[in-house]
Amino acid sequence: MSELARVRIMGIVNVTPDSFSDGGRFFDHARAIEHGLELFGEGADIVDVGGESTRPGAVPVAGDEELRRVLPVVRELARYGPVSIDTRKPDVARAAVEAGAVVINDVSGRLGPVAAELGVGWVVMHAKGDPQTMQHNPTYHDVVTEVRDWLAARLREARELGIDDVWLDPGLGFGKTLEHNLALLANLEAIVALGAPVLVGASRKSMLATLSRREATLPPAEREEQSLAAAIWAFEHGAQVVRVHRVRPVRQFLTLRGAMEEARRQWP
């Protein structure tokens, strides 16, 4: 059975000074580890550790610096639960897996062969361009069809490579406008229909502030209600994984939903 046969929550640990939401808060190894343990304690099924910001306009990080940031954190957190490594670099992915990571969270969409080589899961995300250019007027003829078809091709690649666990991420905010993001969320079933678990990462993104009409006054850390609403929408439309900064509200939602579904099954 796939590791993702049920809905799951991926908690985020950014070991960076410049991530859009919490850059610098967990740049220290001890604080990053502490935060990861808190996420596990709140009910995260997996904790995603990243050492390079991929926010729009972010400057690339050298491989040795990225390794310095993430390896101690991955190594320690892997003692307590499943860990994924959020990276675009093959060498970082290999070192993180050696340190205990069991999934490669791949913004580049090019690390399938590395995941197959190492025998670990692969999150393959659609992104148009790189972090420095991706929000410079992204255009599509039909964003849902184009993203779906690209992910379908990566899924075929994964199956040819023999990767057991493949997670498909439509890449909200990665080379997409607000309208593109909404189209993908509104038609999430088109990606779910490909037959692999779908991961949605909407947590704290600027589109949530825009939709709540508070873009200028609502900083990322205060977008939790909107993030929860996006996670609920994703689960209700077939996603099996959400990637979030705060785990507890999403875990509470899943617990309550499970209780209500069980009660409905038992009703005469």
ABEGO torsion letter per residue (X at the ends): XBAAABBBBBBBBBBBAABAAABGAAABAAAAAAAAAAAAAAGBABBBBBABBABBGBBBBBAAAAAAAAAAAAAAAAAAEBBBBBBABAAAAAAAAAAGBABBBBAAGAAAAAAAAAGBBBBBBBBBEBAAAAABGBBBABAAAAAAAAAAAAAAAAAAAGBABBBBBAGBGBGBBAAAAAAAAAAAAAAAAAGBBBBBBABGBAAAAAAAGAAAABBAAAAAAAAAAAAAAAAAAGBABBBBABAAAAAAAAAAAAAAAAAAAABX
